[in-house]
Amino acid sequence: MELQSLEEPGGSGGAPAGLREAPGARWCPEEEAGPLSRRTFSYVGPLMRQGFRRPLEPDDLWDTAERDNADRVARDFYATYGRTRPGGSGKTLSSKLFRALVVQHRRRFLTAGGLKLLHDLLMLAGPFLLQRLLQHEQAGGGKLRGAGLALAMFACAMAQTLCINSYFHILFRIGMHVKSGVIGLVYRKALRVSSSALADMGTGKVQNLQSNDASKIWGLPTYLHVIWSAPLQIVIIMIMLTRLLHVVPALAGLGVTIVMVPMGAVLGKKLARLRKELVKRTDERIKCVSEVLSGIKAIKLYAWEGPFKEKLLGLREEELVWVRQTLMFSLLNSVIYFSGPILVSLASFSAYSLMGYSLTADIAFPALALFNLLRFPILILPMQVQNIINGKVSLKRLQDYLDAEDKEAPPAAEMAPGEAVRVEKADFKWGAGAVGGGARARPRSRHYETCRSRSRRVSSWWSWAR
């Protein structure tokens, strides 16, 4: 199919009918895209042009790729989980669920790791090429060499962009597949778990497992490579800074960066608590407004406008108190975040100048670039460690749930055609006066003879109601 236009000639817009073989036919350009189109994401171009011309509608979006189909992904992961055997150590990382996730996604995850390593090397090559270019210009070098260095910086930036976008595309797809597989596994278990096990954990825990705990699992792969990438970046950047600024100025900048990280973490926790309280106050105010609107007729009839107005204004004032506090801490957090590079540069360059070195452009600008690169791994590494801890706890909770007792399968019985119940080699007993003689005895039916012929050990009369 030619990806020329998203509308048929003379069409009135709407779904991209010109790209489908027939109305309602399946259409996914990613599946037909070539290797270059996949790496550059050029197959998204027609959709972007359509969105530029008019607002997109649900019918404009293409269908889910076959490999992303939720049912197929869930079935594949269920089969992988069934084939996987847990490790013998009993630790979380040797659990059956973790091993199944590794088996299912390790190949793509390792591919993303290779792209991440290439991206980091290209990213660190940028300040090095910048220093070479500035030294070349200060020395009055030739234009051809300067143009070559500038072109190399451009090529590094382009390759870095392609690598990081492909990296995140792979990892977000892995996260989506983990989500489909884990949730499917939880719901399959919910259909098989025994009543006693379900009574012990409750239905609320099952819902919490498929929402909160599972979300911590499928959100983990996106930044999991930071565990090795961030230390690698910190080591290489510090080596490059030491080469540029010598040891003491580099350590001064690193010290300011490390000091600012816990400050940001403390402010982040404080903001999380403030926003939690703010949401509670907002919910109370909205609930009161809804009650007033639903009962406005009674409020008008009994002239209760004044008391309810005072109540609403009081709730709004309480909400505004938390809004002001949240905004103040958000502002402080933004000040610390955006002033970080300035403070780091001030500390490093002050130490560099006090030691008697001459601060030139070929030293200052590469150092600034390196300090900007240093901030991300220092900030993200503690967050990812915390996410791994949370994911490990959720993984254990999910594995305990999956290991819960299943319902016993009903015994299989071979029944002859037309048979509903068959009793063989059984003894039957009734209480006194239930069957047999007496005024309340019920007459025997023909079913007795059938049962008796199949079971010679029947120890009493078997009476059936007609």
Steps between C-alpha positions, in 0.01 A plus 500: 500500500620848424522728803425813301191648656284440800185601315346375183482754218196713554442346840362694790761393754442253777661159501801442279298298252758547222748288695266211571427228253132522592285685755564341835801305371800459720768766455834529683778677306765398754468137392575588136774757573859423405801502735587865425140612544481317833822660631402850387125457571420641159194275473331737746536788252161465325321498834690811610405679178138404554516640853648821363208544262223427749441354848549125505208266568503145638451353152814676381723288722631174363426160646712334765791301363460125512787459744338758732160331510411474869343154473797360309752657738313369806478148354869494409603614847267248662663224296847627595401514866376142480831378355718692747631339816589701812854512637606316809621799705149613598587866437280739305733514201485120472119494509305347217342831395833682477659218301203496262532876445872460428443214255222687322673838456876456546590515132331833435615634837863421417456664159377813673803482731731503198322808365529666840876437512542643150289803594709569811824484306366736234367733770840517670670557165316831465700698765824346371429613143392841630835543676686399184300748294564788743870421518510490121333841471722656767807373318374644170482164323372434151135526406481147365602342829262728691213406269587133547487532879167683482364233267619229738315671787185511287536132405549405865188692600293337225627149579442564870138601431434192285653269762310642797166499316547141387608413854187643658280356225624150583470546876152657490388208284652258751315680780175473308554126445589450867179680593286277278675184613498567875140621512389204290686266736336659806150466354562142389604421856189675634287248309687203649584605855326300770227648718707464816799684350274771361333543839839546666616771259166662410388642166650838582849354500444347158398839361801661667730239349380559145507878533767622741740205523485412132556866402826503695613199296413623153635851571838366607664401165486854359787630715649173625816545291576807713634261766816442294482802270491768770816383686678463166405855400606642839842331482571608140376857557714537813805375308432754225442781753823411680684520169342841430496668842741285705392308810400767752267710278336183364437370854361841602240483225421138581458589869246773425310261275491228766385749766213618281370147435373430857356852513294421192398163646381660826303764313351232275373299798360816658322589177354148478354531851362849427338387177344204678343731759396744227319223312310408818385860549402528136297178522316633807414826324383327183291256704332791681433681171344183354277460806388862475417469132312173548296643788464858376119480505487415870765763577290768329177389665650510851713811433825323584709696247697684769624200705594303192678801349705539819582130497616512138708812556659339808595190301638721225713695747642177642579389147671831417728464802637173359511648148723785621732263683523272197580790269765635737682166521462448124661839444784414738552168325514673161752754632728223626465301179571787260767662715690173531716540187581860596610406853703203374674714240563776755663259745714328236614811316569687826722218621664482157578877500616504864755233415655738247379341178381707203133445417461496121214411266642157417489421875180673611250384236594128497499504882150653504381234256648224717343637819161508327548137400606410855177627654270240340671178619544639852130591519358189333714231665352531854149512353560183300644321802180585688292377207692170499433457872128564446499266200668226701232525769222494239664206325498300822135588568402393149696175527337417835161556339586284198622224734171497692294180507287429193156351489487123479395386157185283501579130445450382147248218453424297193126506450303293257277681253181616667632457856495793743581319828657159559574345841729198532615307807337735751312460831199721573355568846198698614371606840222303669165553335641685205434219254379147512168393661260708700230747420743762372696270272500595138454235233802378321546592136659315212824693559572274798534191282748683274717609791479162665612321188811718483581488873459162673601648839195721550421444869148644522194578292554803274179690456456761231216748466297458193 
